[in-house]
Amino acid sequence: MPAPHGEQKASEYAHATYTRKLRLAGEIDRTLKKVTEGIIEFEGVLSKANNASTNNQKDKHEADLKRDIKKLQRKREQIKGWLSSNDIKTNTDILVDAKKRIEVVCISYFGKFSRIHLI
């Protein structure tokens, strides 16, 4: 005997909700990985900028730092959005930690190069 129409709709809704949560979890994992990679890349470029021997090299590295900071700030905004939504109930500590790590990097950057501001 086929399921009544209402039960089928509930099952479809549950499946769609589960799929959306899986997709969101995958997106969060990818974002956290990009945050870690971005911070490592930023620190490498910052080291190069601090050790640059010519102004031309220093300017190039500062432009790279600015690009990296903007990427990290976009990730930070994305994380803030997730933290403020009702969709995320677990792993909030991991998201808060990633957001704080980005903020620490931004503060270290703005301490040396204050040409752009934290969003």
Biotite code that builds the C-alpha atoms (Angstrom):
import biotite.structure as struc

atoms = struc.array([
    struc.Atom([0.000, 0.000, 0.000], chain_id="A", res_id=1, res_name="MET", atom_name="CA", element="C"),
    struc.Atom([1.504, 3.391, -0.957], chain_id="A", res_id=2, res_name="PRO", atom_name="CA", element="C"),
    struc.Atom([2.231, 5.973, 1.713], chain_id="A", res_id=3, res_name="ALA", atom_name="CA", element="C"),
    struc.Atom([-0.407, 8.648, 2.251], chain_id="A", res_id=4, res_name="PRO", atom_name="CA", element="C"),
    struc.Atom([0.308, 11.956, 0.530], chain_id="A", res_id=5, res_name="HIS", atom_name="CA", element="C"),
    struc.Atom([1.165, 13.788, 3.778], chain_id="A", res_id=6, res_name="GLY", atom_name="CA", element="C"),
    struc.Atom([3.749, 11.194, 4.836], chain_id="A", res_id=7, res_name="GLU", atom_name="CA", element="C"),
    struc.Atom([5.426, 11.376, 1.424], chain_id="A", res_id=8, res_name="GLN", atom_name="CA", element="C"),
    struc.Atom([5.719, 15.177, 1.708], chain_id="A", res_id=9, res_name="LYS", atom_name="CA", element="C"),
    struc.Atom([7.204, 14.861, 5.212], chain_id="A", res_id=10, res_name="ALA", atom_name="CA", element="C"),
    struc.Atom([9.711, 12.316, 3.950], chain_id="A", res_id=11, res_name="SER", atom_name="CA", element="C"),
    struc.Atom([10.711, 14.566, 1.039], chain_id="A", res_id=12, res_name="GLU", atom_name="CA", element="C"),
    struc.Atom([11.089, 17.514, 3.415], chain_id="A", res_id=13, res_name="TYR", atom_name="CA", element="C"),
    struc.Atom([13.245, 15.464, 5.795], chain_id="A", res_id=14, res_name="ALA", atom_name="CA", element="C"),
    struc.Atom([15.425, 14.321, 2.895], chain_id="A", res_id=15, res_name="HIS", atom_name="CA", element="C"),
    struc.Atom([15.803, 17.888, 1.580], chain_id="A", res_id=16, res_name="ALA", atom_name="CA", element="C"),
    struc.Atom([16.695, 19.146, 5.058], chain_id="A", res_id=17, res_name="THR", atom_name="CA", element="C"),
    struc.Atom([19.261, 16.374, 5.513], chain_id="A", res_id=18, res_name="TYR", atom_name="CA", element="C"),
    struc.Atom([20.778, 17.093, 2.094], chain_id="A", res_id=19, res_name="THR", atom_name="CA", element="C"),
    struc.Atom([20.977, 20.822, 2.859], chain_id="A", res_id=20, res_name="ARG", atom_name="CA", element="C"),
    struc.Atom([22.704, 20.126, 6.186], chain_id="A", res_id=21, res_name="LYS", atom_name="CA", element="C"),
    struc.Atom([25.225, 17.813, 4.508], chain_id="A", res_id=22, res_name="LEU", atom_name="CA", element="C"),
    struc.Atom([25.943, 20.441, 1.863], chain_id="A", res_id=23, res_name="ARG", atom_name="CA", element="C"),
    struc.Atom([26.392, 23.102, 4.549], chain_id="A", res_id=24, res_name="LEU", atom_name="CA", element="C"),
    struc.Atom([28.716, 20.843, 6.560], chain_id="A", res_id=25, res_name="ALA", atom_name="CA", element="C"),
    struc.Atom([30.836, 20.294, 3.444], chain_id="A", res_id=26, res_name="GLY", atom_name="CA", element="C"),
    struc.Atom([30.948, 24.025, 2.753], chain_id="A", res_id=27, res_name="GLU", atom_name="CA", element="C"),
    struc.Atom([32.006, 24.716, 6.355], chain_id="A", res_id=28, res_name="ILE", atom_name="CA", element="C"),
    struc.Atom([34.775, 22.097, 6.132], chain_id="A", res_id=29, res_name="ASP", atom_name="CA", element="C"),
    struc.Atom([36.062, 23.612, 2.878], chain_id="A", res_id=30, res_name="ARG", atom_name="CA", element="C"),
    struc.Atom([35.948, 27.118, 4.343], chain_id="A", res_id=31, res_name="THR", atom_name="CA", element="C"),
    struc.Atom([37.832, 26.087, 7.489], chain_id="A", res_id=32, res_name="LEU", atom_name="CA", element="C"),
    struc.Atom([40.493, 24.441, 5.334], chain_id="A", res_id=33, res_name="LYS", atom_name="CA", element="C"),
    struc.Atom([40.793, 27.614, 3.223], chain_id="A", res_id=34, res_name="LYS", atom_name="CA", element="C"),
    struc.Atom([41.086, 29.710, 6.395], chain_id="A", res_id=35, res_name="VAL", atom_name="CA", element="C"),
    struc.Atom([44.010, 27.574, 7.584], chain_id="A", res_id=36, res_name="THR", atom_name="CA", element="C"),
    struc.Atom([45.661, 27.673, 4.156], chain_id="A", res_id=37, res_name="GLU", atom_name="CA", element="C"),
    struc.Atom([45.052, 31.428, 3.909], chain_id="A", res_id=38, res_name="GLY", atom_name="CA", element="C"),
    struc.Atom([46.650, 32.105, 7.278], chain_id="A", res_id=39, res_name="ILE", atom_name="CA", element="C"),
    struc.Atom([49.706, 30.010, 6.379], chain_id="A", res_id=40, res_name="ILE", atom_name="CA", element="C"),
    struc.Atom([50.018, 31.815, 3.047], chain_id="A", res_id=41, res_name="GLU", atom_name="CA", element="C"),
    struc.Atom([49.585, 35.193, 4.729], chain_id="A", res_id=42, res_name="PHE", atom_name="CA", element="C"),
    struc.Atom([52.293, 34.458, 7.277], chain_id="A", res_id=43, res_name="GLU", atom_name="CA", element="C"),
    struc.Atom([54.676, 33.399, 4.502], chain_id="A", res_id=44, res_name="GLY", atom_name="CA", element="C"),
    struc.Atom([54.077, 36.600, 2.545], chain_id="A", res_id=45, res_name="VAL", atom_name="CA", element="C"),
    struc.Atom([54.363, 38.674, 5.734], chain_id="A", res_id=46, res_name="LEU", atom_name="CA", element="C"),
    struc.Atom([57.756, 37.110, 6.392], chain_id="A", res_id=47, res_name="SER", atom_name="CA", element="C"),
    struc.Atom([58.843, 37.928, 2.832], chain_id="A", res_id=48, res_name="LYS", atom_name="CA", element="C"),
    struc.Atom([57.606, 41.512, 3.223], chain_id="A", res_id=49, res_name="ALA", atom_name="CA", element="C"),
    struc.Atom([59.534, 41.933, 6.467], chain_id="A", res_id=50, res_name="ASN", atom_name="CA", element="C"),
    struc.Atom([62.694, 40.566, 4.849], chain_id="A", res_id=51, res_name="ASN", atom_name="CA", element="C"),
    struc.Atom([62.374, 42.418, 1.518], chain_id="A", res_id=52, res_name="ALA", atom_name="CA", element="C"),
    struc.Atom([65.549, 44.226, 0.574], chain_id="A", res_id=53, res_name="SER", atom_name="CA", element="C"),
    struc.Atom([64.127, 46.687, -1.951], chain_id="A", res_id=54, res_name="THR", atom_name="CA", element="C"),
    struc.Atom([61.124, 48.969, -1.889], chain_id="A", res_id=55, res_name="ASN", atom_name="CA", element="C"),
    struc.Atom([59.858, 47.365, -5.097], chain_id="A", res_id=56, res_name="ASN", atom_name="CA", element="C"),
    struc.Atom([59.816, 43.923, -3.451], chain_id="A", res_id=57, res_name="GLN", atom_name="CA", element="C"),
    struc.Atom([58.216, 45.331, -0.318], chain_id="A", res_id=58, res_name="LYS", atom_name="CA", element="C"),
    struc.Atom([55.453, 47.021, -2.368], chain_id="A", res_id=59, res_name="ASP", atom_name="CA", element="C"),
    struc.Atom([54.735, 43.767, -4.216], chain_id="A", res_id=60, res_name="LYS", atom_name="CA", element="C"),
    struc.Atom([54.521, 41.820, -0.965], chain_id="A", res_id=61, res_name="HIS", atom_name="CA", element="C"),
    struc.Atom([52.285, 44.479, 0.599], chain_id="A", res_id=62, res_name="GLU", atom_name="CA", element="C"),
    struc.Atom([49.912, 44.148, -2.365], chain_id="A", res_id=63, res_name="ALA", atom_name="CA", element="C"),
    struc.Atom([49.917, 40.362, -1.850], chain_id="A", res_id=64, res_name="ASP", atom_name="CA", element="C"),
    struc.Atom([49.218, 40.862, 1.862], chain_id="A", res_id=65, res_name="LEU", atom_name="CA", element="C"),
    struc.Atom([46.300, 43.133, 1.060], chain_id="A", res_id=66, res_name="LYS", atom_name="CA", element="C"),
    struc.Atom([44.873, 40.500, -1.298], chain_id="A", res_id=67, res_name="ARG", atom_name="CA", element="C"),
    struc.Atom([45.301, 37.750, 1.320], chain_id="A", res_id=68, res_name="ASP", atom_name="CA", element="C"),
    struc.Atom([43.702, 39.871, 4.053], chain_id="A", res_id=69, res_name="ILE", atom_name="CA", element="C"),
    struc.Atom([40.685, 40.562, 1.861], chain_id="A", res_id=70, res_name="LYS", atom_name="CA", element="C"),
    struc.Atom([40.276, 36.823, 1.219], chain_id="A", res_id=71, res_name="LYS", atom_name="CA", element="C"),
    struc.Atom([40.465, 36.099, 4.937], chain_id="A", res_id=72, res_name="LEU", atom_name="CA", element="C"),
    struc.Atom([37.997, 38.884, 5.714], chain_id="A", res_id=73, res_name="GLN", atom_name="CA", element="C"),
    struc.Atom([35.506, 37.382, 3.254], chain_id="A", res_id=74, res_name="ARG", atom_name="CA", element="C"),
    struc.Atom([35.877, 34.023, 5.014], chain_id="A", res_id=75, res_name="LYS", atom_name="CA", element="C"),
    struc.Atom([35.414, 35.771, 8.365], chain_id="A", res_id=76, res_name="ARG", atom_name="CA", element="C"),
    struc.Atom([32.169, 37.370, 7.173], chain_id="A", res_id=77, res_name="GLU", atom_name="CA", element="C"),
    struc.Atom([30.957, 33.993, 5.937], chain_id="A", res_id=78, res_name="GLN", atom_name="CA", element="C"),
    struc.Atom([31.737, 32.418, 9.318], chain_id="A", res_id=79, res_name="ILE", atom_name="CA", element="C"),
    struc.Atom([29.984, 35.275, 11.144], chain_id="A", res_id=80, res_name="LYS", atom_name="CA", element="C"),
    struc.Atom([26.912, 34.636, 8.999], chain_id="A", res_id=81, res_name="GLY", atom_name="CA", element="C"),
    struc.Atom([26.910, 30.954, 9.886], chain_id="A", res_id=82, res_name="TRP", atom_name="CA", element="C"),
    struc.Atom([27.320, 31.718, 13.575], chain_id="A", res_id=83, res_name="LEU", atom_name="CA", element="C"),
    struc.Atom([24.354, 34.076, 13.512], chain_id="A", res_id=84, res_name="SER", atom_name="CA", element="C"),
    struc.Atom([22.097, 31.650, 11.611], chain_id="A", res_id=85, res_name="SER", atom_name="CA", element="C"),
    struc.Atom([19.948, 29.002, 13.196], chain_id="A", res_id=86, res_name="ASN", atom_name="CA", element="C"),
    struc.Atom([21.248, 26.305, 10.826], chain_id="A", res_id=87, res_name="ASP", atom_name="CA", element="C"),
    struc.Atom([24.454, 25.737, 12.784], chain_id="A", res_id=88, res_name="ILE", atom_name="CA", element="C"),
    struc.Atom([23.960, 23.969, 16.080], chain_id="A", res_id=89, res_name="LYS", atom_name="CA", element="C"),
    struc.Atom([27.207, 22.004, 16.339], chain_id="A", res_id=90, res_name="THR", atom_name="CA", element="C"),
    struc.Atom([30.839, 22.953, 15.721], chain_id="A", res_id=91, res_name="ASN", atom_name="CA", element="C"),
    struc.Atom([30.245, 26.550, 16.769], chain_id="A", res_id=92, res_name="THR", atom_name="CA", element="C"),
    struc.Atom([33.450, 26.421, 18.846], chain_id="A", res_id=93, res_name="ASP", atom_name="CA", element="C"),
    struc.Atom([35.432, 25.543, 15.715], chain_id="A", res_id=94, res_name="ILE", atom_name="CA", element="C"),
    struc.Atom([33.831, 28.409, 13.797], chain_id="A", res_id=95, res_name="LEU", atom_name="CA", element="C"),
    struc.Atom([34.454, 30.879, 16.630], chain_id="A", res_id=96, res_name="VAL", atom_name="CA", element="C"),
    struc.Atom([38.089, 29.739, 16.792], chain_id="A", res_id=97, res_name="ASP", atom_name="CA", element="C"),
    struc.Atom([38.551, 30.208, 13.032], chain_id="A", res_id=98, res_name="ALA", atom_name="CA", element="C"),
    struc.Atom([37.005, 33.685, 13.226], chain_id="A", res_id=99, res_name="LYS", atom_name="CA", element="C"),
    struc.Atom([39.331, 34.634, 16.091], chain_id="A", res_id=100, res_name="LYS", atom_name="CA", element="C"),
    struc.Atom([42.381, 33.308, 14.207], chain_id="A", res_id=101, res_name="ARG", atom_name="CA", element="C"),
    struc.Atom([41.475, 35.516, 11.246], chain_id="A", res_id=102, res_name="ILE", atom_name="CA", element="C"),
    struc.Atom([41.028, 38.508, 13.545], chain_id="A", res_id=103, res_name="GLU", atom_name="CA", element="C"),
    struc.Atom([44.467, 37.925, 15.110], chain_id="A", res_id=104, res_name="VAL", atom_name="CA", element="C"),
    struc.Atom([46.046, 37.818, 11.643], chain_id="A", res_id=105, res_name="VAL", atom_name="CA", element="C"),
    struc.Atom([44.229, 41.015, 10.660], chain_id="A", res_id=106, res_name="CYS", atom_name="CA", element="C"),
    struc.Atom([45.381, 42.769, 13.810], chain_id="A", res_id=107, res_name="ILE", atom_name="CA", element="C"),
    struc.Atom([48.995, 41.742, 13.160], chain_id="A", res_id=108, res_name="SER", atom_name="CA", element="C"),
    struc.Atom([48.686, 43.043, 9.600], chain_id="A", res_id=109, res_name="TYR", atom_name="CA", element="C"),
    struc.Atom([47.106, 46.348, 10.576], chain_id="A", res_id=110, res_name="PHE", atom_name="CA", element="C"),
    struc.Atom([49.787, 46.863, 13.191], chain_id="A", res_id=111, res_name="GLY", atom_name="CA", element="C"),
    struc.Atom([52.417, 46.928, 10.436], chain_id="A", res_id=112, res_name="LYS", atom_name="CA", element="C"),
    struc.Atom([50.489, 48.076, 7.376], chain_id="A", res_id=113, res_name="PHE", atom_name="CA", element="C"),
    struc.Atom([47.506, 50.283, 8.102], chain_id="A", res_id=114, res_name="SER", atom_name="CA", element="C"),
    struc.Atom([46.471, 51.114, 4.548], chain_id="A", res_id=115, res_name="ARG", atom_name="CA", element="C"),
    struc.Atom([43.199, 49.169, 4.725], chain_id="A", res_id=116, res_name="ILE", atom_name="CA", element="C"),
    struc.Atom([40.779, 48.672, 7.577], chain_id="A", res_id=117, res_name="HIS", atom_name="CA", element="C"),
    struc.Atom([39.140, 45.670, 9.182], chain_id="A", res_id=118, res_name="LEU", atom_name="CA", element="C"),
    struc.Atom([35.618, 45.189, 7.880], chain_id="A", res_id=119, res_name="ILE", atom_name="CA", element="C"),
])
